[in-house]
Each structure stands twice: as structure tokens, then as C-alpha cells.
Amino acid sequence: MPETKVVQIPDYRFSSTDWPIVSLVVNVATLANRFGFTIDHWQEGGLGSASGMLLSLASGRVVLLCELEHAVRYLDAKGPTIHVEASQLAQYGVEPLVNEVLDALELSREATDWIAPVEAQAGAADLLARLGEYVAKRDRATGGEPFK
């Protein structure tokens, strides 16, 4: 029996934030049909209607596929942008994560429209460092109590 490289999951919360790493020219509906997944629909704050899905890769990493209706209609987007946990990007870098996603979705490089620059890894690491500083400062100021 072949190894399952990707499964759909119903819910997930990124521990810090998500970070876009690659946009595809294959639309969400095509991917959903290929793997038998269900497409979720939601309103993305300030960006309008979105559709996509949460997927767990064989490594356990979770990715969000987000296809914005506005981007498809007016910005020539062909498919979803794939987002990963910022901490995963900071730890592993763009290329290994993009390769893992493409392999799991059985896609080639030709199926990509945009790939995040290598510098995204440093950007994610910087964001996480600043977030850690903020949380530490907040915890000192509140004695560890959450803001009300």
C-alpha cells in the first residue's frame, strides 16, 4: 500500500502565524477532486471570499491552501497560495518546505506561479523573535496575567 503523503484535517491553529511560501497555478477544486478532499469557504478579513483546505503532510507539518476569489478574478491568480507555520519556515527554509508540499500534492515546479524568496526564512525568524520579546515584556508587565 502506498504511503499517504497528505491528508485533510478539519481544524488547526498556527501557534504564531502562517506564512505564504508558494502560489500554484492549479486551482483548489482540481486539487480537492484529485485527493477526494472537501473545499472550505470563508471570509478572509479585508480580502473577501476565500476557499481552500487545511492539509497535514506526511511529516506532520500543516499547510493552509487559500484561494482568494478577488485574486483569481482581478489579479490573474490561478490557484491557491500555500501557507506554513512561521516557525517551520524559520527552522527549515523555503526550498525544503516547497519541495515537500509539491511532492505531497504530486505537482511539479511548473505548477508554481510564485515561490517565496530565500529571505523569507530570515523574515519569519525575525518575526518570531519580536513576538517572543513582546510576550516576555507583556508577561513582565502583567505579572504573567493575561490582558483583560
Backbone as a ProteinNet text record, in pm:
[ID]
protein_1_A
[PRIMARY]
MPETKVVQIPDYRFSSTDWPIVSLVVNVATLANRFGFTIDHWQEGGLGSASGMLLSLASGRVVLLCELEHAVRYLDAKGPTIHVEASQLAQYGVEPLVNEVLDALELSREATDWIAPVEAQAGAADLLARLGEYVAKRDRATGGEPFK
[TERTIARY]
85.2	0	89.4	63.1	147.1	133.2	242.4	244.3	154.5	73.1	-9.3	76.9	84.9	169	92.6	-40.6	-121	-260.8	-312.4	-449.9	-512.1	-641.1	-711.4	-743.7	-732.4	-768.2	-875.7	-964.1	-1077.4	-1044.9	-943.4	-916.9	-772.9	-716.9	-580.2	-556.5	-483.3	-443.8	-292.3	-240.4	-96.4	-55	55.9	96.4	137.8	189.3	224.7	147.5	187.9	119.6	156	77.7	109.4	191	260.8	349.4	336.7	311.7	298.8	433.9	437.3	562.9	555.1	435.4	424.5	280.5	265.1	133.6	132	17.6	3	-79.1	-60.4	-143.4	-255	-259.4	-364.3	-466	-592.8	-691.2	-729.6	-791.4	-829.6	-924.2	-1019.2	-1116.1	-1046.9	-948.5	-874.6	-802.5	-736.3	-665.9	-763.1	-874.8	-974.7	-1027.7	-1056.7	-1106.1	-1001.3	-875.8	-767.6	-754.1	-768.9	-745.4	-872.7	-987.3	-1112.7	-1133.7	-1079.6	-1092.1	-1215.3	-1256.9	-1368.3	-1313.3	-1371	-1327.9	-1403.2	-1329.3	-1388.7	-1401.4	-1503.7	-1526.2	-1536.9	-1475.9	-1479.7	-1454.6	-1471.5	-1438.8	-1304	-1210.1	-1076.7	-1076.7	-1053.1	-1059.1	-993.2	-1070.8	-1019.7	-991.1	-1001.9	-968	-1085.7	-1196.2	-1315.4	-1325.2	-1399.4	-1428.1	-1302.9	-1288.4	-1174.8	-1225	-1148.6	-1176.7	-1043.5	-1048.4	-925.4	-942.4	-830.2	-832.8	-705.5	-716.3	-601.8	-556.1	-425.8	-371.9	-257.3	-247.9	-135	-47.9	79.8	175.1	228.4	294.8	347.1	439.2	508.7	599.5	524.1	393.2	314.1	296.2	371.3	354.1	216.8	157.7	26.4	42.6	-30	-30.2	-173.8	-187.6	-316.3	-311.4	-406.3	-423.1	-534.9	-505	-601.8	-610.3	-726.7	-751.1	-849.7	-805.3	-887.9	-965.1	-1096.2	-1180.4	-1136.9	-1107.9	-1066.5	-936.8	-841.3	-713	-730.7	-819.3	-845.2	-916.2	-1014	-1095.5	-1020.9	-942.7	-885.8	-732.8	-664.5	-518.3	-449	-522.5	-468.2	-411.2	-454.7	-414.3	-481.7	-409.5	-462.5	-507.2	-448.5	-477.6	-445.7	-436.4	-417.5	-272.9	-260.2	-130.3	-122.9	-8.5	9.5	87.8	30.8	88.5	135.9	247.5	300.8	315.6	338	368.2	498.1	498	618.1	737.9	715	826.2	886.2	804.3	854.4	940.5	895.2	972.9	1106.3	1103.1	1225.9	1323.1	1271.8	1358.4	1411.5	1327.6	1365.9	1396.6	1343.1	1366.4	1262.7	1263.7	1163.7	1172.4	1289.4	1302.2	1257	1302.5	1257.8	1105.7	1045.9	901.3	825	869.1	804.6	817.2	935.2	954	862.1	847.7	760.2	615.1	571	432.8	408.2	497.9	479.7	478.9	567.2	570.6	438.9	391.2	267.3	147.9	146.2	34.5	55.9	167.6	200.8	205.8	275.6	289.7	437.1	463.2	599.7	619.8	742.5	773.7	692.8	656.7	579	440.1	396.5	265.9	271.2	388.2	401.5	396	337.9	329.2	425.8	448.8	536.1	592.4	718.6	782	846	824.5	880.8	1032.8	1089.4	1234.8	1300.5	1424.7	1501.1	1498.9	1496.5	1496.9	1374.1	1270.2	1150.6	1184	1282.8	1323	1370.2	1455.5	1504.8	1391.3	1299.6	1184.7	1097.6	1073.4	992.7	1064.5	1195.3	1273	1270	1282.2	1277.6	1141.1	1035.3	900.5	882.3	927.5	913.5	995.3	1113.8	1195.8	1126	1071.7	1000	874.5	805.8	688.1	727.4	837.8	886.6	921.5	985.7	1018.5	891.6	793.9	667.3	598.9	590.6	525	598.7	731.8	809.7	785.8	783.5	760.2	619	522.5	383.9	371.4	435.3	426.1	492.7	603.4	667.8	577.3	513.5	428.6	301.4	252.7	126	145.7	271.2	296.9	252.5	250.7	211.7	61.5	-16.8	-160.5	-194.9	-290.5	-329.4	-397.7	-388.2	-455.9	-605.5	-676.1	-823.4	-882.9
-118.2	0	124	223.7	342.5	430.3	499	589.7	710.1	748.8	866.9	989.4	1078.3	1196.4	1318.3	1312.6	1428.2	1382.3	1439.4	1414.8	1549.1	1558.3	1680	1674.1	1788.6	1797.3	1904.2	1888.4	1979.4	2114.9	2119.7	2243.8	2244.6	2363.6	2376.9	2524	2550.8	2687.9	2696.1	2782.5	2804.6	2866	2819.8	2864.9	3010.9	3062.5	3204.6	3270.1	3242.1	3293.6	3206.2	3220	3147.5	3237.5	3175.3	3249.6	3190.5	3271.9	3218.1	3174.2	3056.2	3007.9	2980.8	2955.1	2923.3	2943.7	2991.3	3000.1	2903.3	2842.4	2739.8	2788.8	2724.9	2751.2	2647	2555.6	2452.9	2498.4	2508	2561.9	2462.1	2516.2	2436.5	2323.1	2351.6	2248.5	2128.6	2153.4	2044.1	1959.6	2025.1	1950.9	1873.3	1935.9	1867.3	1743.6	1756	1641.3	1531.2	1568.5	1470.7	1383.8	1444.7	1372.1	1337.2	1378.2	1349.5	1436.7	1557.8	1649.6	1738.2	1797.8	1891.3	2033.6	2120.8	2260.5	2337.6	2411.8	2500.7	2639.9	2714.1	2850.7	2941.5	3060.2	3155	3295.6	3393.7	3532.8	3563	3606.4	3641.6	3791.4	3829.6	3968.9	4065.8	4157.5	4258.7	4211.4	4081.5	4027.2	3960.8	3940.8	3885.4	3734.1	3679.5	3535.8	3454.3	3346.4	3256	3113.2	3026.7	2884.2	2811.7	2695	2619.1	2503.8	2464.5	2349.9	2346	2279.8	2252.6	2110.5	2094.9	1962.4	1931.5	1805.6	1757.6	1672.9	1710	1637	1516.3	1426.9	1304.8	1336.4	1451.2	1492	1539.4	1560.8	1616.8	1767.4	1830	1973.9	2000.1	2111.8	2150.8	2267.3	2262.4	2370.6	2415.1	2543	2600.6	2636.7	2588.3	2629.4	2732.3	2853.7	2962.9	3026.4	3013.7	3072.1	3187.1	3308.6	3427.8	3456.4	3467.7	3494	3622.9	3727.2	3854.4	3839.6	3765.2	3746.1	3669.2	3571.1	3493.6	3581.6	3656.2	3736.1	3858	3925.7	4053.8	4060.2	3965.4	3973.4	3859.8	3786	3679.7	3560.9	3546	3426.9	3305.5	3194.8	3072.4	2970.8	2979.2	2881.1	2936.8	2848.5	2891.8	2929.3	3008.4	3030.8	2935	2873.9	2777.2	2843.5	2833.5	2894.3	2784.8	2812.2	2720.7	2795.7	2721.5	2779.8	2859.3	2983.9	3067.8	3000	2928.4	2860.8	2750.1	2683	2580.8	2644.6	2759.2	2829.9	2876.1	2931.2	2978.6	2863.4	2746	2631.2	2563.3	2544.9	2461.4	2538.2	2657.6	2734.1	2706.3	2789.5	2785.2	2657.7	2628.7	2518.8	2383.2	2340.7	2209.9	2202.4	2312.9	2312	2311.2	2390.8	2391.2	2253.2	2194.1	2060.4	1957.8	1965.6	1871.2	1888.5	2013.5	2040.6	1990.7	2024.6	1980.6	1828.6	1762.5	1616.6	1558.6	1613.9	1563.6	1582.7	1694.6	1723.2	1667.7	1595	1533	1636.7	1747.3	1856.3	1880.1	1933.4	1969.7	2119.8	2164.5	2308.2	2390.2	2331.4	2402.6	2439.3	2377.6	2407.6	2526.8	2589	2704.7	2833.7	2935.4	3067.8	3163.7	3139.5	3222.7	3135.9	3155.7	3089.5	3198.2	3191.6	3292.1	3298.4	3416	3426.4	3360.2	3322.8	3259.3	3345.6	3477.5	3570.4	3556.9	3490.2	3469.9	3394.3	3305	3230.7	3327	3422.8	3520.9	3610.7	3646.1	3728.2	3658.9	3530.2	3453.2	3443	3419.6	3410.7	3543.5	3654.1	3786.9	3812.5	3779.5	3796.5	3717.3	3593.6	3509.5	3563.9	3616.7	3676.1	3798.3	3884.4	4002.9	3963.5	3860.7	3812.9	3760.6	3686.5	3637.4	3751	3856.1	3972.7	4040.8	4054.8	4116.9	4038.5	3907.7	3824	3831.7	3828.2	3838.3	3972.4	4079.8	4213.4	4222.8	4170.1	4171.5	4093	3975.1	3890.9	3959.5	4028.6	4102.6	4214.1	4285.5	4399.3	4355.9	4237	4192	4086.4	4058.7	3953.6	3817.1	3797.7	3668.7	3655.2	3757.9	3753.5	3801.7	3739.3	3785.8	3921.7	3999.8	4129	4106.9	4203	4195.9	4311.6
0	0	0	-89	-95.7	28.4	60.9	175.2	146.6	245.9	232.3	258.5	161	173.3	221.5	216.1	255.2	294.7	403.4	446	483.6	463.5	501.8	650.2	716.4	857.6	874.1	974.2	985.5	1048.9	1134.1	1206.4	1254.4	1261.5	1311.5	1341.6	1446	1480.1	1474.9	1387.7	1383.7	1517.2	1572.5	1705.9	1708.4	1598.1	1593.2	1479.2	1360.5	1242	1123	1018	895.5	804.6	709.1	619.1	479.5	377	241.1	184.7	123.7	66	-83.8	-135.4	-277.8	-323.5	-447.5	-511.2	-628.7	-647.7	-750.7	-868.6	-982.6	-1099.9	-1112	-1019.5	-1013.7	-910	-949.5	-855.5	-745.8	-642.4	-526	-564.4	-653.9	-693.5	-758	-840.4	-905.2	-801.3	-705.8	-600.2	-513.2	-477.9	-395.3	-466.6	-593.8	-671.4	-680.4	-700.8	-714.5	-590.3	-474	-349	-272.8	-322.3	-253.3	-130.6	-131.7	-18.5	-35.2	74.5	76.4	80.9	0.6	-0.4	106.9	188.5	288.3	227	270.6	222.8	344.6	335.3	446.2	393.6	482.3	453.3	516.2	435.6	482.9	510.4	635.4	677.8	581.7	526.2	436.6	295.7	271	139	68.6	139.2	77.8	84.2	-10.4	-13.5	-42.1	34	16.4	17.6	-44.9	-39.1	-27.5	30.7	46.9	142.3	201.1	291.9	374.5	487.9	573.9	546.9	526.3	498	592.1	629.8	708.8	617	611.5	527.8	603.3	535.1	597.4	714.9	709.7	817.2	940.7	927.9	1037.5	1024.9	933.6	912.3	851.5	893.1	843.3	747.3	637.2	540.4	515.4	488.1	451.2	304.2	226.9	88.3	87.9	44.6	46.8	-91.1	-152.6	-283.6	-266.5	-295.6	-279.8	-408.5	-397.7	-514.8	-586.2	-509	-567.1	-647.6	-592.9	-662	-792.7	-792.5	-914.7	-1017.4	-971.5	-1062.6	-1119	-1033.5	-1074.9	-1080.9	-1020.1	-1013	-1087.8	-1166.3	-1250.4	-1171.7	-1045.7	-970	-1033.4	-1037.5	-1099.2	-995.2	-876.5	-773.4	-636.2	-539.6	-401.8	-370.4	-265.7	-203.2	-85.7	-68.1	39.8	152.1	271.3	390.5	485.5	553.2	653.9	785.4	890.7	1021.5	1009.7	1058.4	1050.6	1117.1	1225.8	1294.6	1207.3	1127	1035.9	927.1	876.9	775.6	834	955	1019.2	1041.7	1073.5	1102.4	976.7	875.3	761.1	632.9	617.3	495.8	388	286.7	180.1	96.8	42.2	-54.7	-1.4	117.4	165.3	185.4	230.4	252.5	120.8	25.8	-105.7	-170	-163.7	-221.1	-155.5	-23.1	47.4	4.8	-7.9	-48.4	-190.8	-281	-419.9	-431	-358.2	-358.9	-305.6	-195.1	-134.6	-227.5	-299.9	-390.1	-530.8	-548.1	-676.1	-788.4	-760.1	-855.2	-886.1	-1004.6	-1042.9	-1020.3	-1038.5	-1027.7	-1127.8	-1239.3	-1340.2	-1288.3	-1181.4	-1122.5	-1027.8	-1015.4	-927	-1006.5	-945.5	-1004.7	-934.8	-807.9	-725.3	-613.5	-580.4	-465.9	-381.9	-252.5	-162.1	-178.1	-164	-172.5	-51.8	-66.8	40.9	166.6	149	262.3	351.7	303.9	386.5	514.3	508.7	627.7	736.2	700.9	797.9	845.3	755.4	794	897	876.6	972.3	1106	1103	1227	1302.1	1228.9	1291.2	1353.8	1282.4	1336.4	1465	1465.1	1584.2	1700.8	1673.4	1779.2	1838.4	1752.2	1801.7	1877.8	1832.7	1903.8	2041.9	2049.8	2178.9	2273.2	2220.7	2302.8	2353.3	2266.5	2305.3	2416.8	2400.4	2500.4	2634	2629.5	2753.5	2822.1	2744.5	2800.1	2858.4	2786	2833.6	2963.3	2968	3088	3207.8	3185.5	3295.2	3344.2	3251	3286.6	3357	3329.1	3388.5	3494.8	3529	3627.5	3579.9	3448.5	3390.9	3368.7	3409.2	3389.5	3249.7	3184.7	3050.9	3058.1	2949.1	2942.1	2946	3004.4	3009.9	2935.7
[MASK]
++++++++++++++++++++++++++++++++++++++++++++++++++++++++++++++++++++++++++++++++++++++++++++++++++++++++++++++++++++++++++++++++++++++++++++++++++++

